[in-house]
Amino acid sequence: MKPQAENPASLKHYLRDKLFVIVLAFGMLGVLVLFLLALKSNFIFVFLITIFWLGFLIMILTWDYLRRHKFYQDLLGNLENLDQAYLILETLESPTFYDGEILHQVLYRINKSMIENVRNYQSASREFQDYVEMWIHEVKTPLATLSLIAREPKVLAQVKRLDDYVEQILYFARAENAERDYLIQKVCLEKPVDKVANRNLEIIRAKQIDFVVKDLHQEVYTDSKWLEFIINQILNNSIKYGSTKIELSAKVIGGQVTLSITDDGCGIDAKDLPRVFDKSFTGENGRIGNKSTGMGLYIAKILCDKLGHQITIASQKDQYTSVKITFTKPEYYKVLES
């Protein structure tokens, strides 16, 4: 068990810091008492002088300790409870002692400098994100043209693969501030699934994949555009890893709708399964044969978290992979239906 650290605002620490002052005060008191006794002063008078001296010293130290103790106790306590430590100054009153005022000013300047640096970083980050999004939109136009004029199936497959990677970059760039881009509304699961299926129709036909949909008439609260991207990432994995049958179905469990995407592909090794949502994790399948960026499921997980959905995955090597997306109840979004 880790020993608890001493409180630096404790009385023991204060007395240790004031040890020189205390020793000096008692030394001066001793000199004064000796001087009075040398003058043959009345013993009671010497005793009263001593009591007055000690009382005055204790009062001064107590007053000084209490005002310092309150400031530093508030500083340490608030710092411990704050998730964002840089907000500490907002929780403190200005100290009434000189070195406390210096500390307060130093913290203020550090805080101000940090906020300015963060703002500069955020501004640069937004500019870069805006540029990336603009570049991606510009690239998607010639990609769309290529997909229309290409006739060779292999060329079409590569153009689609490139388009998927470009879209992945776009959603990754937006993932940090995804809440600014999505719109939660009631969506029938058939619509986003149909769009994703049509987008992948050529490759599904070329690979002769049995594509099955069941009970997708369920309505959920989500952002249709974000959900299409999530489903597309999962479907791409199913296609990439040798599936001959892909089934999408929905059911209601405990008042929540769950969308299941199941395939009979190569499956995921048990040791890789806990890490499939980690950033850039490719696993055994992504390193052998089918090269992967390891970003698709990572971004899908981020977007599901932002949307309030839960995404889970189950798999058995060389048998199946099943990805489930559970949609939160409408009350989560506090949506008022007209």
FINU-38939 format. One record per residue (C-alpha): residue number from 1; residue in three letters; x, y, z. Coordinates in Angstrom, 2 decimals. Layout:
! residues N
+-----+-----+---------+---------+---------+
|   n | res |      px |      py |      pz |
+-----+-----+---------+---------+---------+
| NUM | ALA |       X |       Y |       Z |
...
+-----+-----+---------+---------+---------+
This chain:
! residues 338
+-----+-----+---------+---------+---------+
|   n | res |      px |      py |      pz |
+-----+-----+---------+---------+---------+
|   1 | MET |    0.00 |    0.00 |    0.00 |
|   2 | LYS |    1.39 |    3.37 |   -1.04 |
|   3 | PRO |    2.05 |    5.65 |    1.98 |
|   4 | GLN |    0.02 |    8.83 |    2.06 |
|   5 | ALA |    2.05 |   11.97 |    1.34 |
|   6 | GLU |    2.31 |   14.59 |    4.08 |
|   7 | ASN |    0.24 |   17.73 |    3.72 |
|   8 | PRO |    2.70 |   20.58 |    2.97 |
|   9 | ALA |    0.16 |   23.05 |    4.45 |
|  10 | SER |    0.26 |   21.32 |    7.87 |
|  11 | LEU |    1.27 |   22.98 |   11.14 |
|  12 | LYS |    4.41 |   20.84 |   11.36 |
|  13 | HIS |    5.66 |   22.15 |    8.03 |
|  14 | TYR |    4.84 |   25.72 |    9.02 |
|  15 | LEU |    6.72 |   25.49 |   12.33 |
|  16 | ARG |    9.67 |   23.90 |   10.57 |
|  17 | ASP |    9.72 |   26.82 |    8.12 |
|  18 | LYS |    9.52 |   29.36 |   10.99 |
|  19 | LEU |   12.08 |   27.57 |   13.17 |
|  20 | PHE |   14.70 |   30.32 |   12.75 |
|  21 | VAL |   12.21 |   33.03 |   13.75 |
|  22 | ILE |   11.08 |   31.02 |   16.80 |
|  23 | VAL |   14.65 |   30.33 |   17.94 |
|  24 | LEU |   15.57 |   34.01 |   17.43 |
|  25 | ALA |   12.51 |   35.16 |   19.43 |
|  26 | PHE |   13.36 |   32.84 |   22.34 |
|  27 | GLY |   16.99 |   33.95 |   22.19 |
|  28 | MET |   15.97 |   37.62 |   22.42 |
|  29 | LEU |   13.57 |   36.76 |   25.25 |
|  30 | GLY |   16.43 |   35.04 |   27.11 |
|  31 | VAL |   18.67 |   38.07 |   26.67 |
|  32 | LEU |   15.88 |   40.37 |   27.90 |
|  33 | VAL |   15.17 |   38.23 |   30.98 |
|  34 | LEU |   18.88 |   38.09 |   31.86 |
|  35 | PHE |   19.13 |   41.86 |   31.44 |
|  36 | LEU |   16.11 |   42.46 |   33.72 |
|  37 | LEU |   17.43 |   40.05 |   36.34 |
|  38 | ALA |   20.82 |   41.79 |   36.19 |
|  39 | LEU |   18.99 |   45.04 |   36.99 |
|  40 | LYS |   17.39 |   43.21 |   39.91 |
|  41 | SER |   13.90 |   43.76 |   38.52 |
|  42 | ASN |   10.91 |   42.35 |   40.36 |
|  43 | PHE |   10.41 |   38.64 |   39.64 |
|  44 | ILE |    6.71 |   39.11 |   38.95 |
|  45 | PHE |    7.51 |   41.88 |   36.48 |
|  46 | VAL |    9.99 |   39.59 |   34.67 |
|  47 | PHE |    7.41 |   36.81 |   34.66 |
|  48 | LEU |    4.74 |   39.09 |   33.17 |
|  49 | ILE |    7.15 |   40.34 |   30.51 |
|  50 | THR |    7.92 |   36.73 |   29.59 |
|  51 | ILE |    4.22 |   35.76 |   29.40 |
|  52 | PHE |    3.45 |   38.85 |   27.31 |
|  53 | TRP |    6.36 |   38.10 |   24.95 |
|  54 | LEU |    5.33 |   34.46 |   24.47 |
|  55 | GLY |    1.66 |   35.36 |   24.05 |
|  56 | PHE |    2.49 |   37.97 |   21.45 |
|  57 | LEU |    4.73 |   35.48 |   19.56 |
|  58 | ILE |    2.02 |   32.79 |   19.62 |
|  59 | MET |   -0.64 |   35.25 |   18.43 |
|  60 | ILE |    1.52 |   36.44 |   15.53 |
|  61 | LEU |    2.42 |   32.90 |   14.45 |
|  62 | THR |   -1.18 |   31.68 |   14.80 |
|  63 | TRP |   -2.58 |   34.55 |   12.73 |
|  64 | ASP |    0.08 |   34.10 |   10.08 |
|  65 | TYR |   -0.41 |   30.31 |    9.99 |
|  66 | LEU |   -4.19 |   30.47 |    9.69 |
|  67 | ARG |   -4.25 |   32.82 |    6.69 |
|  68 | ARG |   -1.54 |   30.84 |    4.92 |
|  69 | HIS |   -3.14 |   27.52 |    5.82 |
|  70 | LYS |   -6.50 |   28.55 |    4.32 |
|  71 | PHE |   -4.95 |   29.68 |    1.04 |
|  72 | TYR |   -2.70 |   26.65 |    0.56 |
|  73 | GLN |   -5.34 |   24.21 |    1.79 |
|  74 | ASP |   -7.78 |   25.62 |   -0.79 |
|  75 | LEU |   -5.05 |   25.51 |   -3.44 |
|  76 | LEU |   -4.15 |   21.86 |   -2.81 |
|  77 | GLY |   -7.72 |   20.69 |   -2.25 |
|  78 | ASN |   -9.10 |   22.36 |   -5.37 |
|  79 | LEU |   -6.16 |   21.16 |   -7.45 |
|  80 | GLU |   -6.88 |   17.59 |   -6.35 |
|  81 | ASN |  -10.56 |   17.83 |   -7.29 |
|  82 | LEU |  -10.20 |   19.63 |  -10.63 |
|  83 | ASP |  -10.13 |   17.62 |  -13.85 |
|  84 | GLN |   -8.52 |   20.58 |  -15.60 |
|  85 | ALA |   -5.79 |   21.85 |  -13.28 |
|  86 | TYR |   -5.24 |   25.06 |  -15.26 |
|  87 | LEU |   -8.59 |   26.35 |  -13.93 |
|  88 | ILE |   -7.21 |   26.45 |  -10.37 |
|  89 | LEU |   -6.99 |   30.26 |  -10.25 |
|  90 | GLU |  -10.74 |   30.54 |  -10.86 |
|  91 | THR |  -11.37 |   28.73 |   -7.56 |
|  92 | LEU |   -9.05 |   30.77 |   -5.33 |
|  93 | GLU |   -9.41 |   34.06 |   -3.49 |
|  94 | SER |   -6.47 |   36.47 |   -3.63 |
|  95 | PRO |   -4.08 |   35.78 |   -0.72 |
|  96 | THR |   -3.48 |   38.39 |    1.98 |
|  97 | PHE |    0.23 |   37.72 |    2.51 |
|  98 | TYR |    3.12 |   38.86 |    0.33 |
|  99 | ASP |    4.64 |   35.57 |   -0.85 |
| 100 | GLY |    1.12 |   34.28 |   -1.56 |
| 101 | GLU |    0.49 |   37.31 |   -3.75 |
| 102 | ILE |    3.71 |   36.57 |   -5.65 |
| 103 | LEU |    2.64 |   32.94 |   -6.14 |
| 104 | HIS |   -0.81 |   34.08 |   -7.28 |
| 105 | GLN |    0.74 |   36.42 |   -9.87 |
| 106 | VAL |    3.12 |   33.71 |  -11.12 |
| 107 | LEU |    0.25 |   31.25 |  -11.51 |
| 108 | TYR |   -1.79 |   33.91 |  -13.32 |
| 109 | ARG |    1.02 |   34.56 |  -15.84 |
| 110 | ILE |    1.63 |   30.84 |  -16.37 |
| 111 | ASN |   -2.09 |   30.26 |  -16.86 |
| 112 | LYS |   -2.38 |   33.14 |  -19.31 |
| 113 | SER |    0.62 |   31.92 |  -21.31 |
| 114 | MET |   -0.77 |   28.37 |  -21.41 |
| 115 | ILE |   -4.20 |   29.56 |  -22.60 |
| 116 | GLU |   -2.60 |   31.63 |  -25.38 |
| 117 | ASN |   -0.53 |   28.63 |  -26.51 |
| 118 | VAL |   -3.58 |   26.36 |  -26.48 |
| 119 | ARG |   -5.54 |   28.89 |  -28.54 |
| 120 | ASN |   -2.71 |   29.12 |  -31.07 |
| 121 | TYR |   -2.55 |   25.33 |  -31.27 |
| 122 | GLN |   -6.34 |   25.05 |  -31.67 |
| 123 | SER |   -6.32 |   27.69 |  -34.38 |
| 124 | ALA |   -3.54 |   25.90 |  -36.29 |
| 125 | SER |   -5.32 |   22.58 |  -35.83 |
| 126 | ARG |   -8.60 |   24.00 |  -37.18 |
| 127 | GLU |   -6.81 |   25.50 |  -40.19 |
| 128 | PHE |   -5.16 |   22.17 |  -40.96 |
| 129 | GLN |   -8.45 |   20.30 |  -40.53 |
| 130 | ASP |  -10.25 |   22.75 |  -42.83 |
| 131 | TYR |   -7.52 |   22.31 |  -45.44 |
| 132 | VAL |   -7.67 |   18.50 |  -45.20 |
| 133 | GLU |  -11.45 |   18.51 |  -45.57 |
| 134 | MET |  -11.25 |   20.87 |  -48.57 |
| 135 | TRP |   -8.54 |   18.72 |  -50.19 |
| 136 | ILE |  -10.56 |   15.54 |  -49.66 |
| 137 | HIS |  -13.67 |   17.04 |  -51.23 |
| 138 | GLU |  -11.60 |   18.14 |  -54.22 |
| 139 | VAL |  -10.06 |   14.66 |  -54.60 |
| 140 | LYS |  -13.43 |   12.90 |  -54.43 |
| 141 | THR |  -14.58 |   14.61 |  -57.64 |
| 142 | PRO |  -11.95 |   13.03 |  -59.96 |
| 143 | LEU |  -12.38 |    9.73 |  -58.09 |
| 144 | ALA |  -16.10 |    9.78 |  -58.85 |
| 145 | THR |  -15.31 |   10.52 |  -62.50 |
| 146 | LEU |  -12.82 |    7.65 |  -62.64 |
| 147 | SER |  -15.38 |    5.23 |  -61.24 |
| 148 | LEU |  -17.84 |    6.25 |  -63.99 |
| 149 | ILE |  -15.44 |    5.90 |  -66.92 |
| 150 | ALA |  -13.54 |    2.82 |  -65.73 |
| 151 | ARG |  -14.66 |   -0.50 |  -67.21 |
| 152 | GLU |  -12.09 |   -2.95 |  -65.95 |
| 153 | PRO |  -13.33 |   -4.58 |  -62.67 |
| 154 | LYS |   -9.83 |   -4.50 |  -61.15 |
| 155 | VAL |   -9.55 |   -0.78 |  -61.89 |
| 156 | LEU |  -13.00 |   -0.16 |  -60.37 |
| 157 | ALA |  -11.97 |   -2.09 |  -57.25 |
| 158 | GLN |   -8.83 |    0.00 |  -56.82 |
| 159 | VAL |  -10.71 |    3.28 |  -57.39 |
| 160 | LYS |  -13.27 |    2.26 |  -54.76 |
| 161 | ARG |  -10.49 |    1.28 |  -52.38 |
| 162 | LEU |   -8.87 |    4.68 |  -52.87 |
| 163 | ASP |  -12.23 |    6.41 |  -52.35 |
| 164 | ASP |  -12.75 |    4.49 |  -49.09 |
| 165 | TYR |   -9.33 |    5.53 |  -47.82 |
| 166 | VAL |  -10.01 |    9.18 |  -48.69 |
| 167 | GLU |  -13.34 |    9.01 |  -46.85 |
| 168 | GLN |  -11.58 |    7.41 |  -43.90 |
| 169 | ILE |   -9.18 |   10.36 |  -43.72 |
| 170 | LEU |  -12.12 |   12.77 |  -43.83 |
| 171 | TYR |  -13.94 |   11.13 |  -40.95 |
| 172 | PHE |  -10.76 |   10.78 |  -38.94 |
| 173 | ALA |  -10.10 |   14.52 |  -39.37 |
| 174 | ARG |  -13.62 |   15.25 |  -38.17 |
| 175 | ALA |  -13.72 |   12.68 |  -35.37 |
| 176 | GLU |  -12.17 |   14.99 |  -32.77 |
| 177 | ASN |  -15.06 |   17.43 |  -33.09 |
| 178 | ALA |  -17.67 |   15.09 |  -34.54 |
| 179 | GLU |  -20.48 |   16.60 |  -32.47 |
| 180 | ARG |  -20.29 |   19.78 |  -34.58 |
| 181 | ASP |  -21.06 |   17.81 |  -37.74 |
| 182 | TYR |  -23.73 |   15.23 |  -36.91 |
| 183 | LEU |  -27.49 |   15.62 |  -36.61 |
| 184 | ILE |  -29.39 |   13.15 |  -34.44 |
| 185 | GLN |  -32.75 |   12.20 |  -35.91 |
| 186 | LYS |  -35.00 |    9.19 |  -36.40 |
| 187 | VAL |  -33.62 |    6.90 |  -39.13 |
| 188 | CYS |  -34.95 |    3.64 |  -40.55 |
| 189 | LEU |  -32.04 |    1.18 |  -40.72 |
| 190 | GLU |  -33.02 |    0.13 |  -44.24 |
| 191 | LYS |  -31.92 |    3.48 |  -45.72 |
| 192 | PRO |  -28.24 |    3.62 |  -44.63 |
| 193 | VAL |  -27.85 |   -0.12 |  -45.29 |
| 194 | ASP |  -29.26 |    0.28 |  -48.83 |
| 195 | LYS |  -26.87 |    3.15 |  -49.54 |
| 196 | VAL |  -23.85 |    1.18 |  -48.32 |
| 197 | ALA |  -24.97 |   -1.92 |  -50.26 |
| 198 | ASN |  -25.35 |    0.09 |  -53.49 |
| 199 | ARG |  -21.95 |    1.63 |  -52.96 |
| 200 | ASN |  -20.37 |   -1.82 |  -52.71 |
| 201 | LEU |  -22.68 |   -3.51 |  -55.25 |
| 202 | GLU |  -20.03 |   -4.06 |  -57.94 |
| 203 | ILE |  -17.53 |   -5.75 |  -55.66 |
| 204 | ILE |  -20.25 |   -7.83 |  -53.94 |
| 205 | ARG |  -21.31 |   -9.11 |  -57.36 |
| 206 | ALA |  -17.75 |   -9.63 |  -58.54 |
| 207 | LYS |  -16.91 |  -11.74 |  -55.50 |
| 208 | GLN |  -20.30 |  -13.49 |  -55.66 |
| 209 | ILE |  -21.03 |  -12.72 |  -52.01 |
| 210 | ASP |  -24.42 |  -13.78 |  -50.66 |
| 211 | PHE |  -25.72 |  -10.50 |  -49.22 |
| 212 | VAL |  -28.68 |  -11.01 |  -46.85 |
| 213 | VAL |  -30.74 |   -8.40 |  -44.97 |
| 214 | LYS |  -33.39 |   -9.16 |  -42.35 |
| 215 | ASP |  -35.76 |   -7.08 |  -40.24 |
| 216 | LEU |  -34.17 |   -3.74 |  -41.02 |
| 217 | HIS |  -37.46 |   -1.87 |  -40.70 |
| 218 | GLN |  -36.47 |   -0.79 |  -37.17 |
| 219 | GLU |  -36.13 |    2.95 |  -36.51 |
| 220 | VAL |  -33.29 |    4.34 |  -34.42 |
| 221 | TYR |  -31.98 |    7.73 |  -33.36 |
| 222 | THR |  -28.65 |    8.40 |  -35.04 |
| 223 | ASP |  -26.95 |   10.45 |  -37.73 |
| 224 | SER |  -27.54 |    8.68 |  -41.04 |
| 225 | LYS |  -24.30 |    9.95 |  -42.64 |
| 226 | TRP |  -22.11 |    8.83 |  -39.74 |
| 227 | LEU |  -23.92 |    5.48 |  -39.54 |
| 228 | GLU |  -23.33 |    4.86 |  -43.26 |
| 229 | PHE |  -19.62 |    5.36 |  -42.73 |
| 230 | ILE |  -19.57 |    2.98 |  -39.74 |
| 231 | ILE |  -21.50 |    0.25 |  -41.61 |
| 232 | ASN |  -19.29 |    0.72 |  -44.68 |
| 233 | GLN |  -16.12 |    0.20 |  -42.62 |
| 234 | ILE |  -17.51 |   -3.03 |  -41.17 |
| 235 | LEU |  -18.75 |   -4.23 |  -44.56 |
| 236 | ASN |  -15.38 |   -3.49 |  -46.18 |
| 237 | ASN |  -13.69 |   -5.67 |  -43.58 |
| 238 | SER |  -16.14 |   -8.50 |  -44.26 |
| 239 | ILE |  -15.49 |   -8.26 |  -48.01 |
| 240 | LYS |  -11.72 |   -7.91 |  -47.58 |
| 241 | TYR |  -11.32 |  -10.96 |  -45.38 |
| 242 | GLY |  -12.84 |  -13.61 |  -47.63 |
| 243 | SER |  -16.53 |  -13.69 |  -46.73 |
| 244 | THR |  -18.90 |  -15.61 |  -49.00 |
| 245 | LYS |  -21.97 |  -14.58 |  -47.01 |
| 246 | ILE |  -22.75 |  -11.33 |  -45.19 |
| 247 | GLU |  -25.93 |  -10.95 |  -43.18 |
| 248 | LEU |  -27.33 |   -7.74 |  -41.71 |
| 249 | SER |  -30.22 |   -7.98 |  -39.28 |
| 250 | ALA |  -31.82 |   -5.97 |  -36.49 |
| 251 | LYS |  -33.71 |   -6.89 |  -33.35 |
| 252 | VAL |  -35.08 |   -5.15 |  -30.27 |
| 253 | ILE |  -33.61 |   -6.24 |  -26.94 |
| 254 | GLY |  -34.68 |   -4.52 |  -23.73 |
| 255 | GLY |  -36.13 |   -1.59 |  -25.62 |
| 256 | GLN |  -32.91 |   -1.01 |  -27.57 |
| 257 | VAL |  -32.35 |   -1.80 |  -31.25 |
| 258 | THR |  -29.25 |   -3.82 |  -32.12 |
| 259 | LEU |  -27.89 |   -4.01 |  -35.68 |
| 260 | SER |  -25.84 |   -7.15 |  -36.34 |
| 261 | ILE |  -23.41 |   -7.54 |  -39.24 |
| 262 | THR |  -22.23 |  -11.15 |  -39.48 |
| 263 | ASP |  -19.95 |  -12.79 |  -42.03 |
| 264 | ASP |  -18.37 |  -16.20 |  -42.60 |
| 265 | GLY |  -14.92 |  -14.85 |  -43.37 |
| 266 | CYS |  -11.56 |  -15.80 |  -41.92 |
| 267 | GLY |  -12.48 |  -14.56 |  -38.45 |
| 268 | ILE |  -10.21 |  -12.89 |  -35.88 |
| 269 | ASP |   -7.63 |  -14.62 |  -33.74 |
| 270 | ALA |   -8.59 |  -14.72 |  -30.05 |
| 271 | LYS |   -5.43 |  -12.84 |  -29.02 |
| 272 | ASP |   -6.24 |   -9.99 |  -31.44 |
| 273 | LEU |   -9.92 |   -9.63 |  -30.56 |
| 274 | PRO |   -9.53 |   -7.34 |  -27.48 |
| 275 | ARG |   -7.50 |   -4.84 |  -29.55 |
| 276 | VAL |   -9.50 |   -4.55 |  -32.77 |
| 277 | PHE |  -10.72 |   -1.04 |  -31.84 |
| 278 | ASP |   -7.23 |    0.22 |  -30.98 |
| 279 | LYS |   -5.70 |    2.89 |  -33.19 |
| 280 | SER |   -3.60 |    1.49 |  -36.08 |
| 281 | PHE |   -3.98 |   -2.10 |  -34.83 |
| 282 | THR |   -3.96 |   -4.44 |  -37.81 |
| 283 | GLY |   -3.69 |   -7.84 |  -36.15 |
| 284 | GLU |   -2.68 |  -11.05 |  -37.87 |
| 285 | ASN |   -5.22 |  -10.65 |  -40.69 |
| 286 | GLY |   -4.04 |   -7.15 |  -41.51 |
| 287 | ARG |   -0.40 |   -8.18 |  -41.73 |
| 288 | ILE |   -0.81 |  -11.31 |  -43.82 |
| 289 | GLY |   -2.27 |  -11.03 |  -47.32 |
| 290 | ASN |   -4.71 |   -8.15 |  -46.81 |
| 291 | LYS |   -2.81 |   -5.02 |  -45.87 |
| 292 | SER |   -4.75 |   -2.79 |  -43.50 |
| 293 | THR |   -4.33 |    0.65 |  -41.93 |
| 294 | GLY |   -5.99 |   -0.47 |  -38.70 |
| 295 | MET |   -7.98 |    2.78 |  -38.62 |
| 296 | GLY |  -11.43 |    1.76 |  -39.85 |
| 297 | LEU |  -12.76 |    0.12 |  -36.66 |
| 298 | TYR |  -10.90 |    2.67 |  -34.53 |
| 299 | ILE |  -12.76 |    5.56 |  -36.19 |
| 300 | ALA |  -16.03 |    3.59 |  -36.12 |
| 301 | LYS |  -15.64 |    3.15 |  -32.34 |
| 302 | ILE |  -14.96 |    6.87 |  -31.83 |
| 303 | LEU |  -18.04 |    7.83 |  -33.84 |
| 304 | CYS |  -20.23 |    5.30 |  -32.02 |
| 305 | ASP |  -19.09 |    6.74 |  -28.70 |
| 306 | LYS |  -19.87 |   10.27 |  -29.89 |
| 307 | LEU |  -23.32 |    9.18 |  -31.09 |
| 308 | GLY |  -24.08 |    7.33 |  -27.88 |
| 309 | HIS |  -24.07 |    3.91 |  -29.58 |
| 310 | GLN |  -22.30 |    0.80 |  -28.34 |
| 311 | ILE |  -20.24 |   -1.26 |  -30.78 |
| 312 | THR |  -19.01 |   -4.77 |  -29.91 |
| 313 | ILE |  -17.38 |   -7.55 |  -31.88 |
| 314 | ALA |  -17.33 |  -11.33 |  -31.52 |
| 315 | SER |  -15.40 |  -13.74 |  -33.72 |
| 316 | GLN |  -13.97 |  -17.21 |  -34.03 |
| 317 | LYS |  -10.98 |  -17.93 |  -36.19 |
| 318 | ASP |  -11.85 |  -19.45 |  -39.61 |
| 319 | GLN |  -15.57 |  -19.43 |  -38.79 |
| 320 | TYR |  -17.30 |  -16.06 |  -38.39 |
| 321 | THR |  -17.15 |  -12.43 |  -37.29 |
| 322 | SER |  -20.15 |  -10.59 |  -35.87 |
| 323 | VAL |  -20.23 |   -6.86 |  -35.19 |
| 324 | LYS |  -23.15 |   -5.46 |  -33.19 |
| 325 | ILE |  -24.18 |   -1.81 |  -32.94 |
| 326 | THR |  -26.63 |   -1.11 |  -30.12 |
| 327 | PHE |  -28.55 |    2.15 |  -30.43 |
| 328 | THR |  -29.33 |    4.13 |  -27.30 |
| 329 | LYS |  -32.93 |    4.72 |  -26.34 |
| 330 | PRO |  -34.46 |    8.01 |  -27.61 |
| 331 | GLU |  -34.57 |    9.43 |  -24.07 |
| 332 | TYR |  -30.77 |    9.65 |  -24.16 |
| 333 | TYR |  -30.92 |   12.42 |  -26.72 |
| 334 | LYS |  -33.86 |   14.25 |  -25.13 |
| 335 | VAL |  -35.48 |   14.47 |  -28.52 |
| 336 | LEU |  -39.03 |   15.79 |  -28.62 |
| 337 | GLU |  -41.03 |   14.31 |  -31.46 |
| 338 | SER |  -43.47 |   16.64 |  -33.11 |
+-----+-----+---------+---------+---------+
